[in-house]
């Protein structure tokens, strides 16, 4: 029977995955106006080691109490930069060495599993209602979409960002050697 990992085992497991991670991931959030959505994006970004999050357009303020309610302090785990426009954010990401990939149902967008997500990647997400602006799509190096087969035609922006960030990391980890993937042995000091 399986049991939950103790906190020390979780920390050990997370260290193992950090050692396997070399690629940098960043994010652009353009006009993500709902504080709970931004908080969820921040929390996921911190979990997957996003280094920088560019806040563009009228994206909610990270200091908003509702952002903090879902972010749970994760906004302190990465660099946050405010830009006036998403195109400025894309330029800053590119200057920092990232390939910018917009997440959008757009003409010429590739399915996420075929998108160019290797190396240092900056994913760009758009507003809850209208997605990425035409200016952001024009500034991106590529566009990708999440294939959907259900009867609902869209995902919440925070969920879409989570899926895309996880795919970037999954690809990197899948390409790494298979050693060290197992869960750590129980902590002997804990008597398990």
N, CA and C of each residue as an Amber inpcrd file, in Angstrom:
protein
   576
   0.8390000  -1.1870000   0.0000000   0.0000000   0.0000000   0.0000000
   0.8830000   1.2480000   0.0000000   0.5110000   2.1900000  -0.7990000
   1.2700000   3.4240000  -0.9270000   0.9040000   4.3940000   0.1900000
   1.8870000   5.1470000   0.6420000   1.6410000   6.1660000   1.6550000
   2.1760000   7.4930000   1.1600000   1.6360000   8.5530000   1.7090000
   2.1020000   9.8790000   1.3250000   3.5350000  10.0880000   1.8000000
   4.2690000  10.8820000   1.0340000   5.6290000  11.2190000   1.4230000
   5.6150000  12.1980000   2.5870000   6.5980000  12.0600000   3.4360000
   6.7920000  13.0140000   4.5280000   7.4180000  14.2860000   3.9340000
   7.3140000  15.4180000   4.6300000   7.8810000  16.6760000   4.1010000
   9.3580000  16.5700000   3.7160000  10.1700000  15.8640000   4.4960000
  11.5910000  15.7450000   4.1310000  11.7710000  14.9460000   2.8520000
  10.9190000  13.9440000   2.6360000  10.9960000  13.1620000   1.4030000
  10.5500000  13.9810000   0.2000000   9.5530000  14.8310000   0.3880000
   9.1010000  15.7120000  -0.6920000  10.2300000  16.6630000  -1.0770000
  10.9100000  17.2200000  -0.0830000  12.0290000  18.1200000  -0.3690000
  13.1360000  17.3860000  -1.1310000  13.4280000  16.1490000  -0.7340000
  14.4470000  15.3550000  -1.4150000  14.0340000  15.0880000  -2.8620000
  12.7740000  14.7350000  -3.0760000  12.2670000  14.4820000  -4.4270000
  12.3750000  15.7400000  -5.2860000  11.9810000  16.8850000  -4.7370000
  12.0610000  18.1420000  -5.4800000  13.5010000  18.4930000  -5.8350000
  14.4380000  18.2180000  -4.9230000  15.8620000  18.4550000  -5.2340000
  16.3190000  17.5830000  -6.3910000  15.8600000  16.3290000  -6.4180000
  16.2290000  15.4370000  -7.5200000  15.7710000  16.0180000  -8.8510000
  14.5530000  16.5240000  -8.9310000  14.0380000  17.0760000 -10.1840000
  14.7290000  18.3880000 -10.5360000  15.0600000  19.2030000  -9.5240000
  15.7880000  20.4450000  -9.8120000  17.1430000  20.1490000 -10.4410000
  17.8150000  19.0900000  -9.9820000  19.1190000  18.7230000 -10.5620000
  18.9890000  18.3080000 -12.0180000  17.8360000  17.8250000 -12.4100000
  17.6050000  17.3780000 -13.7960000  17.1500000  18.5220000 -14.6970000
  16.9950000  19.7030000 -14.1500000  16.4010000  20.8270000 -14.8760000
  17.4660000  21.8580000 -15.2160000  17.6350000  22.1100000 -16.5150000
  18.6150000  23.0940000 -16.9560000  17.9900000  24.2460000 -17.7230000
  16.9120000  23.9770000 -18.4700000  16.2880000  25.0040000 -19.2870000
  15.6230000  26.0760000 -18.4450000  15.6250000  27.2750000 -18.9990000
  14.9560000  28.3860000 -18.3250000  13.5570000  28.5550000 -18.9190000
  12.6120000  28.8840000 -18.0440000  11.2410000  29.1560000 -18.4740000
  10.8420000  30.5150000 -17.9170000  10.1950000  31.3040000 -18.7550000
   9.6520000  32.5980000 -18.3410000   8.2170000  32.6700000 -18.8540000
   7.5320000  33.7230000 -18.4730000   6.1160000  33.8570000 -18.8190000
   5.7870000  35.3210000 -19.0540000   4.9150000  35.5560000 -20.0270000
   4.3160000  36.8710000 -20.2440000   2.8290000  36.7190000 -19.9860000
   2.2870000  37.5580000 -19.1170000   0.8470000  37.5810000 -18.8630000
   0.3170000  38.9180000 -19.3710000  -0.4510000  38.8510000 -20.4430000
  -0.9950000  40.0660000 -21.0540000  -2.4610000  40.2310000 -20.6570000
  -2.7370000  41.2840000 -19.9190000  -4.1130000  41.6530000 -19.5530000
  -4.8750000  40.5180000 -18.8720000  -4.2000000  39.7940000 -17.9920000
  -4.8670000  38.8100000 -17.1380000  -5.4280000  39.6190000 -15.9740000
  -6.6960000  39.9920000 -16.0910000  -7.2780000  40.9770000 -15.1820000
  -7.8460000  40.3960000 -13.8880000  -8.1840000  39.1200000 -13.8850000
  -8.7950000  38.5230000 -12.7020000  -7.7110000  38.1270000 -11.6920000
  -7.7480000  38.7160000 -10.4890000  -6.6990000  38.4430000  -9.5080000
  -6.5270000  36.9590000  -9.1650000  -7.6330000  36.2210000  -9.0390000
  -7.4970000  34.7960000  -8.7180000  -6.7710000  34.0520000  -9.8420000
  -7.0270000  34.4260000 -11.0900000  -6.3150000  33.7970000 -12.2110000
  -4.8240000  34.1020000 -12.1430000  -4.4800000  35.3600000 -11.8960000
  -3.0650000  35.7150000 -11.8090000  -2.4070000  34.9720000 -10.6520000
  -3.0910000  34.8780000  -9.5220000  -2.5370000  34.1430000  -8.3820000
  -2.2670000  32.6910000  -8.7180000  -3.1930000  32.0630000  -9.4430000
  -2.9960000  30.6710000  -9.8510000  -1.8220000  30.5370000 -10.8140000
  -1.7060000  31.4740000 -11.7380000  -0.5790000  31.4620000 -12.6800000
   0.7350000  31.5930000 -11.9100000   0.7830000  32.5140000 -10.9570000
   2.0000000  32.7100000 -10.1730000   2.3850000  31.4480000  -9.4040000
   1.3970000  30.7970000  -8.8150000   1.6890000  29.5940000  -8.0270000
   2.2360000  28.4760000  -8.9170000   1.6010000  28.2520000 -10.0570000
   2.0970000  27.2350000 -10.9850000   3.4900000  27.6010000 -11.4820000
   3.6880000  28.8670000 -11.8130000   4.9910000  29.3160000 -12.3090000
   6.0830000  29.0420000 -11.2770000   5.8010000  29.2890000 -10.0160000
   6.7930000  29.0450000  -8.9640000   7.0790000  27.5570000  -8.8150000
   6.0420000  26.7300000  -8.9100000   6.2230000  25.2760000  -8.7870000
   7.1620000  24.7470000  -9.8640000   7.0410000  25.2640000 -11.0930000
   7.8450000  24.7660000 -12.2060000   9.1100000  25.5820000 -12.4550000
   9.4620000  26.4830000 -11.5440000  10.7300000  27.1960000 -11.6500000
  10.7840000  28.2780000 -12.7040000   9.6620000  28.9360000 -12.9680000
   9.6740000  30.0780000 -13.8810000  10.5360000  31.1680000 -13.2500000
  11.4590000  31.7190000 -14.0350000  12.3850000  32.7190000 -13.5060000
  11.8090000  34.1240000 -13.5040000  11.1420000  34.4870000 -14.6010000
  10.6370000  35.8530000 -14.7580000   9.2200000  35.8020000 -15.2880000
   8.3860000  36.6750000 -14.7610000   7.0390000  36.8500000 -15.2770000
   6.8760000  38.3170000 -15.6350000   6.6650000  38.5640000 -16.9420000
   6.4010000  39.9260000 -17.3930000   4.8990000  40.1480000 -17.3310000
   4.4920000  41.2070000 -16.6440000   3.0890000  41.5910000 -16.5090000
   2.8320000  42.7260000 -17.4850000   2.0040000  42.4720000 -18.4900000
   1.7950000  43.4480000 -19.5540000   0.3410000  43.8860000 -19.6080000
   0.1280000  45.0460000 -20.2230000  -1.2390000  45.5420000 -20.3730000
  -1.8440000  45.8400000 -19.0180000  -3.1110000  45.4930000 -18.8710000
  -3.7840000  45.7740000 -17.6010000  -3.8960000  44.5220000 -16.7220000
  -2.8280000  43.7210000 -16.6890000  -2.7770000  42.5580000 -15.8140000
  -2.9280000  43.0180000 -14.3690000  -3.6340000  42.2240000 -13.5940000
  -3.8700000  42.5400000 -12.1890000  -2.5590000  42.7950000 -11.4540000
  -2.6500000  43.5740000 -10.3850000  -1.4810000  43.8800000  -9.5690000
  -1.1830000  42.6860000  -8.6550000   0.0560000  42.1870000  -8.6580000
   0.3960000  41.0510000  -7.8110000   0.1940000  41.3040000  -6.3140000
   0.1230000  42.5700000  -5.9070000  -0.0950000  42.8720000  -4.4860000
  -1.5770000  42.8580000  -4.1030000  -2.4600000  42.6350000  -5.0670000
  -3.8990000  42.5750000  -4.7830000  -4.1650000  41.4150000  -3.8110000
  -5.0100000  41.6180000  -2.7880000  -5.2700000  40.5560000  -1.8020000
  -5.7710000  39.2420000  -2.4120000  -6.5630000  39.3080000  -3.4770000
  -7.0640000  38.0770000  -4.0880000  -5.9650000  37.3300000  -4.8460000
  -4.9720000  38.0500000  -5.3570000  -3.8190000  37.3820000  -5.9690000
  -3.0950000  36.5850000  -4.8800000  -2.8650000  37.2410000  -3.7520000
  -2.1690000  36.5900000  -2.6490000  -2.8980000  35.3800000  -2.1000000
  -4.2120000  35.4020000  -2.1790000  -5.0030000  34.2860000  -1.6460000
  -4.7350000  32.9980000  -2.4160000  -4.4960000  33.0850000  -3.7190000
  -4.2050000  31.8790000  -4.5000000  -2.7080000  31.6970000  -4.7340000
  -1.9390000  32.7690000  -4.7650000  -0.4950000  32.6570000  -5.0020000
   0.2380000  32.1160000  -3.7720000  -0.2800000  32.3930000  -2.5960000
   0.3110000  31.9060000  -1.3370000   1.8010000  32.2260000  -1.2160000
   2.1790000  33.4450000  -1.5910000   3.5610000  33.8810000  -1.4590000
   4.4740000  33.4870000  -2.6050000   3.9330000  32.7570000  -3.5730000
   4.7790000  32.2950000  -4.6770000   5.2760000  33.4380000  -5.5460000
   4.6260000  34.5900000  -5.4990000   5.0750000  35.7290000  -6.2950000
   6.4650000  36.1980000  -5.8520000   6.8870000  35.8020000  -4.6690000
   8.2130000  36.1740000  -4.1680000   9.3030000  35.2300000  -4.6690000
   8.9320000  34.1810000  -5.3800000   9.8870000  33.1710000  -5.8300000
  10.4100000  33.4290000  -7.2370000   9.9720000  34.5270000  -7.8590000
  10.4270000  34.8300000  -9.2180000  10.4960000  36.3390000  -9.3980000
  11.1410000  36.7340000 -10.4700000  11.2280000  38.1640000 -10.7800000
   9.9650000  38.5760000 -11.5300000   9.3150000  39.6250000 -11.0720000
   8.1330000  40.1740000 -11.7370000   8.5250000  41.5090000 -12.3540000
   8.1970000  41.6700000 -13.6390000   8.4950000  42.9200000 -14.3250000
   7.2410000  43.4190000 -15.0240000   6.9400000  44.6840000 -14.8440000
   5.7670000  45.2920000 -15.4600000   6.2080000  45.9860000 -16.7360000
   5.4980000  45.7120000 -17.8420000   5.7370000  46.4300000 -19.0960000
   4.4120000  47.0290000 -19.5520000   4.5220000  48.0620000 -20.3250000
   3.3090000  48.7250000 -20.8140000   2.5570000  47.8300000 -21.7880000
   3.3170000  47.2050000 -22.7050000   2.6810000  46.3730000 -23.7260000
   3.3010000  44.9750000 -23.7420000   2.5560000  44.0490000 -24.3050000
   3.0650000  42.6820000 -24.4510000   4.2080000  42.6290000 -25.4570000
   4.1840000  43.4860000 -26.4630000   5.2850000  43.5230000 -27.4330000
   6.5910000  43.9300000 -26.7390000   6.5100000  44.8870000 -25.8050000
   7.6960000  45.2690000 -25.0300000   8.1740000  44.0910000 -24.1870000
   7.2360000  43.3470000 -23.6070000   7.5970000  42.1720000 -22.8090000
   8.2690000  41.1190000 -23.6830000   7.7400000  40.8970000 -24.8840000
   8.3380000  39.9240000 -25.8070000   9.7510000  40.3540000 -26.1870000
   9.9440000  41.6360000 -26.4310000  11.2870000  42.1440000 -26.7470000
  12.2400000  41.9190000 -25.5730000  11.7640000  42.1690000 -24.3540000
  12.6020000  41.9710000 -23.1650000  12.9390000  40.4920000 -22.9900000
  11.9670000  39.6250000 -23.2300000  12.2110000  38.1810000 -23.1160000
  13.2440000  37.7280000 -24.1480000  13.0840000  38.1930000 -25.3620000
  14.0180000  37.8170000 -26.4210000  15.4200000  38.3410000 -26.1020000
  15.5080000  39.5600000 -25.5710000  16.8080000  40.1300000 -25.2030000
  17.4610000  39.3240000 -24.0700000  16.6350000  38.6690000 -23.2560000
  17.1470000  37.8350000 -22.1650000  17.4720000  36.4120000 -22.6350000
  17.2910000  36.1470000 -23.9330000  17.6710000  34.8580000 -24.4940000
  16.5630000  33.8340000 -24.6150000  15.3170000  34.2550000 -24.4930000
  14.1870000  33.3330000 -24.5920000  13.5830000  33.3110000 -25.9890000
  13.0580000  32.1660000 -26.3880000  12.1620000  32.0560000 -27.5490000
  10.7610000  32.3270000 -27.0000000   9.9990000  33.1940000 -27.6380000
   8.6550000  33.5540000 -27.1600000   7.6240000  32.7370000 -27.9270000
   6.8250000  31.9680000 -27.1850000   5.7780000  31.1410000 -27.7680000
   4.4490000  31.5630000 -27.1520000   3.5750000  32.1280000 -27.9920000
   2.2480000  32.5600000 -27.5290000   1.3210000  31.3520000 -27.4680000
   0.5350000  31.2820000 -26.4320000  -0.4370000  30.2030000 -26.2660000
  -1.7940000  30.7440000 -26.7050000  -2.2270000  30.3210000 -27.9170000
  -3.4450000  30.9030000 -28.4890000  -3.9850000  30.0310000 -29.6150000
  -5.2930000  29.9830000 -29.7180000  -5.9350000  29.3640000 -30.8750000
  -5.8580000  30.3910000 -32.0020000  -4.8340000  30.2790000 -32.8250000
  -4.5890000  31.2670000 -33.8730000  -4.1540000  30.5580000 -35.1470000
  -4.3560000  31.2180000 -36.2650000  -3.9040000  30.6960000 -37.5430000
  -2.3970000  30.4390000 -37.4660000  -1.9440000  29.3340000 -38.0030000
  -0.5420000  28.9180000 -38.0070000  -0.0280000  28.4510000 -36.6430000
  -0.8830000  28.4000000 -35.6160000  -0.4510000  27.8710000 -34.3230000
  -0.2750000  26.3580000 -34.4340000   0.7070000  25.8470000 -33.7310000
   0.9770000  24.4120000 -33.7090000   0.3420000  23.7760000 -32.4740000
  -0.0320000  22.5060000 -32.5550000  -0.4780000  21.8350000 -31.3350000
   0.6600000  21.8800000 -30.3070000   0.3260000  22.0280000 -29.0550000
   1.3380000  22.1940000 -28.0170000   2.3990000  21.1070000 -28.0560000
   2.0020000  19.8760000 -28.3070000   2.9720000  18.7770000 -28.3080000
   3.9280000  18.8230000 -29.4990000   3.6700000  19.6880000 -30.4880000
   4.5680000  19.8630000 -31.6400000   5.2550000  21.2280000 -31.6480000
   4.9510000  22.0780000 -30.7000000   5.4770000  23.4460000 -30.6720000
   6.9590000  23.4540000 -30.2990000   7.6830000  24.4930000 -30.7190000
   9.1150000  24.6000000 -30.4060000   9.3230000  25.0470000 -28.9510000
   9.3650000  24.0800000 -28.0530000   9.4590000  24.3840000 -26.6270000
  10.7930000  23.9610000 -26.0180000  11.7990000  23.6920000 -26.8480000
  13.0910000  23.2900000 -26.3230000  13.9250000  24.5240000 -26.0010000
  14.9500000  24.3300000 -25.1880000  15.8200000  25.4370000 -24.8040000
  15.1240000  26.3740000 -23.8410000  15.5240000  27.6140000 -23.8650000
  14.9460000  28.6300000 -22.9770000  13.6910000  29.2010000 -23.6340000
  12.5610000  29.0390000 -22.9620000  11.2620000  29.3820000 -23.5470000
  10.5180000  30.3630000 -22.6550000   9.9080000  31.3470000 -23.2820000
   9.0000000  32.2680000 -22.6090000   7.6160000  32.0520000 -23.2010000
   6.7060000  31.5300000 -22.4000000   5.3300000  31.3340000 -22.8480000
   4.5530000  32.6240000 -22.6380000   3.6740000  32.9330000 -23.5570000
   2.8640000  34.1480000 -23.4560000   1.3950000  33.7640000 -23.4090000
   0.6930000  34.2800000 -22.4010000  -0.7470000  34.0430000 -22.2700000
  -1.4690000  35.3710000 -22.3400000  -2.7100000  35.3190000 -22.8160000
  -3.4830000  36.5390000 -22.9790000  -4.6410000  36.6370000 -22.0100000
  -5.4710000  37.6140000 -22.2450000  -6.5820000  37.8980000 -21.3350000
  -7.6010000  36.7690000 -21.3180000  -8.3770000  36.7580000 -20.2590000
  -9.3900000  35.7290000 -20.0660000 -10.4350000  35.7350000 -21.1800000
 -10.7850000  36.9160000 -21.6610000 -11.8710000  37.0240000 -22.6400000
 -11.4200000  36.9720000 -24.0920000 -10.2700000  37.5810000 -24.3860000
  -9.8800000  37.7440000 -25.7900000  -8.5690000  37.0680000 -26.1560000
  -7.9070000  36.4240000 -25.2020000  -6.6450000  35.7560000 -25.4980000
  -5.5260000  36.7430000 -25.7730000  -4.5350000  36.3070000 -26.5190000
  -3.3870000  37.1420000 -26.8680000  -3.8030000  38.1810000 -27.9030000
  -3.3170000  39.3850000 -27.7280000  -3.6160000  40.4560000 -28.6760000
  -2.9030000  40.1990000 -29.9980000  -3.3910000  40.8110000 -31.0790000
  -2.6710000  40.6980000 -32.3530000  -1.2170000  41.1760000 -32.2460000
  -0.9740000  42.2020000 -31.4390000   0.3950000  42.7000000 -31.2750000
   1.2860000  41.6520000 -30.6020000   0.7510000  40.9350000 -29.6110000
   1.5290000  39.8920000 -28.9530000   1.7820000  38.7320000 -29.9110000
   0.7750000  38.3440000 -30.6650000   0.9590000  37.2620000 -31.6400000
   2.0210000  37.6350000 -32.6780000   2.0170000  38.8940000 -33.1120000
   3.0130000  39.3470000 -34.0900000   4.4140000  39.3800000 -33.4810000
   4.5120000  39.6510000 -32.1800000   5.8120000  39.7410000 -31.5220000
   6.3790000  38.3700000 -31.1440000   5.5360000  37.3430000 -31.1220000
   5.9720000  36.0060000 -30.7140000   6.7570000  35.3240000 -31.8260000
   7.6530000  34.4320000 -31.4420000   8.4090000  33.6370000 -32.4040000
   7.5690000  32.5000000 -32.9600000   6.5970000  32.0420000 -32.1790000
   5.7210000  30.9450000 -32.5850000   4.4450000  31.0270000 -31.7550000
   3.4350000  30.3090000 -32.2090000   2.1860000  30.2010000 -31.4540000
   1.8380000  28.7240000 -31.3170000   1.2450000  28.3900000 -30.1920000
   0.8530000  27.0140000 -29.9230000  -0.5440000  27.0120000 -29.3140000
  -1.2340000  25.9030000 -29.5170000  -2.5530000  25.7540000 -28.8940000
  -2.6400000  24.3920000 -28.2280000  -3.5430000  24.2840000 -27.2750000
  -3.7770000  23.0280000 -26.5670000  -4.9300000  22.3190000 -27.2590000
  -4.6910000  21.1540000 -27.8620000  -5.7900000  20.4290000 -28.5140000
  -6.8910000  20.1000000 -27.4970000  -8.1310000  20.2990000 -27.9300000
  -9.2800000  20.0760000 -27.0580000 -10.3170000  19.2610000 -27.8150000
 -10.7830000  18.2000000 -27.2000000 -11.7290000  17.3250000 -27.8880000
 -13.1040000  17.3150000 -27.2480000 -13.2620000  18.0190000 -26.1580000
 -14.5470000  18.0280000 -25.4640000 -15.5230000  19.0080000 -26.0700000
 -16.6240000  19.1830000 -25.4010000 -17.6860000  20.0730000 -25.8940000
 -17.5440000  21.4980000 -25.4020000 -16.4790000  21.7750000 -24.6710000
 -16.1850000  23.1320000 -24.2330000 -15.0020000  23.6040000 -25.0590000
 -15.0610000  24.8140000 -25.5750000 -14.0680000  25.2700000 -26.5330000
 -12.8980000  26.0370000 -25.9800000 -12.7850000  26.1540000 -24.6520000
 -11.6580000  26.9030000 -24.1170000 -11.3490000  26.4660000 -22.6910000
 -10.1650000  26.8390000 -22.2470000  -9.7270000  26.5730000 -20.8860000
  -9.5650000  27.8770000 -20.1330000  -9.6600000  27.8310000 -18.8260000
  -9.3110000  28.9650000 -17.9900000  -7.8480000  29.3170000 -18.2570000
  -7.5070000  30.5850000 -18.2630000  -6.1550000  31.0270000 -18.6000000
  -5.1130000  30.4320000 -17.6620000  -5.4310000  30.2970000 -16.3800000
  -4.4690000  29.7240000 -15.4330000  -4.2550000  28.2370000 -15.7120000
  -5.3120000  27.5300000 -16.0710000  -5.1870000  26.1060000 -16.3980000
  -4.3720000  25.9360000 -17.6760000  -4.6470000  26.7540000 -18.6840000
  -3.8940000  26.6750000 -19.9330000  -2.4070000  26.9470000 -19.6870000
  -2.1100000  27.9510000 -18.8700000  -0.7080000  28.2480000 -18.5510000
  -0.0630000  27.0650000 -17.8380000  -0.7860000  26.4370000 -16.9310000
  -0.2570000  25.2840000 -16.1960000   0.0770000  24.1330000 -17.1340000
  -0.8360000  23.8470000 -18.0470000  -0.5970000  22.7540000 -18.9990000
   0.6330000  23.0480000 -19.8450000   0.7570000  24.2670000 -20.3250000
   1.8800000  24.6190000 -21.2000000   3.2130000  24.6020000 -20.4530000
   3.2500000  25.1530000 -19.2520000   4.4980000  25.1430000 -18.4810000
   4.9020000  23.7090000 -18.1550000   3.9270000  22.8870000 -17.7880000
   4.2240000  21.4830000 -17.4840000   4.7580000  20.7580000 -18.7210000
   4.2380000  21.0780000 -19.8940000   4.7200000  20.4430000 -21.1270000
   6.1660000  20.8350000 -21.4190000   6.5260000  22.0980000 -21.1780000
   7.9190000  22.5180000 -21.3760000   8.8390000  21.6830000 -20.4990000
   8.5040000  21.5790000 -19.2210000   9.3380000  20.8050000 -18.2960000
   9.3070000  19.3160000 -18.6380000   8.1420000  18.7620000 -18.9860000
   8.0270000  17.3350000 -19.3000000   8.9760000  16.9700000 -20.4350000
   9.0100000  17.8050000 -21.4510000   9.9000000  17.5240000 -22.5870000
  11.3610000  17.5160000 -22.1660000  11.7210000  18.4800000 -21.3550000
  13.1060000  18.5330000 -20.8940000  13.4380000  17.2930000 -20.0650000
  12.5670000  16.9190000 -19.1670000  12.8230000  15.7700000 -18.2960000
  12.7940000  14.4630000 -19.0770000  11.9420000  14.3660000 -20.0860000
  11.8780000  13.1400000 -20.8840000  13.1750000  12.9220000 -21.6690000
  13.8440000  13.9990000 -22.0080000  15.0850000  13.8990000 -22.7730000
  16.2900000  13.5840000 -21.8890000  16.1140000  13.7090000 -20.5710000
  17.2180000  13.4650000 -19.6310000  17.3670000  11.9680000 -19.3610000
  18.5300000  11.5450000 -18.8660000  18.7140000  10.1290000 -18.5130000
  17.6680000   9.6740000 -17.4970000  17.3620000   8.4020000 -17.5060000
  16.2710000   7.8590000 -16.7040000  16.6270000   7.6330000 -15.2340000
  17.8660000   7.8500000 -14.8290000  18.2090000   7.6200000 -13.4230000
  17.5510000   8.6590000 -12.5200000  17.3920000   8.3380000 -11.2710000
  16.8830000   9.2690000 -10.2570000  15.4150000   9.6550000 -10.4270000
  14.6230000   8.8970000 -11.1740000  13.2110000   9.2410000 -11.3390000
  12.3360000   8.6690000 -10.2300000  12.8360000   7.6500000  -9.5500000
  12.0300000   6.9950000  -8.5260000  11.8330000   7.9090000  -7.3300000
  10.7780000   7.6600000  -6.6010000  10.5320000   8.3850000  -5.3670000
  11.6140000   8.0360000  -4.3660000  11.9780000   8.9720000  -3.4870000
  13.0140000   8.6620000  -2.5070000  12.5230000   7.6100000  -1.5230000
  13.4910000   6.8700000  -0.9740000  13.1410000   5.8980000   0.0620000
  12.6450000   6.6580000   1.2730000  11.7870000   6.0450000   2.0810000
  11.3010000   6.7350000   3.2730000  12.4590000   7.1750000   4.1580000
  12.2520000   8.2690000   4.8390000  13.2610000   8.8210000   5.7310000
  13.4540000   7.8640000   6.9030000  14.6460000   7.2940000   7.0260000
  14.9160000   6.3140000   8.0830000  14.7090000   6.9100000   9.4680000
  15.0180000   8.1970000   9.6220000  14.8720000   8.8340000  10.9210000
  13.4100000   8.9420000  11.3250000  12.5110000   8.8980000  10.3580000
  11.0750000   9.0340000  10.6640000  10.4720000   7.7120000  11.1350000
  11.2440000   6.6300000  11.0120000  10.7580000   5.3450000  11.4840000
   9.7430000   4.7030000  10.5660000   9.7790000   5.0260000   9.2860000
   8.8310000   4.4510000   8.3430000   9.4580000   3.2860000   7.6150000
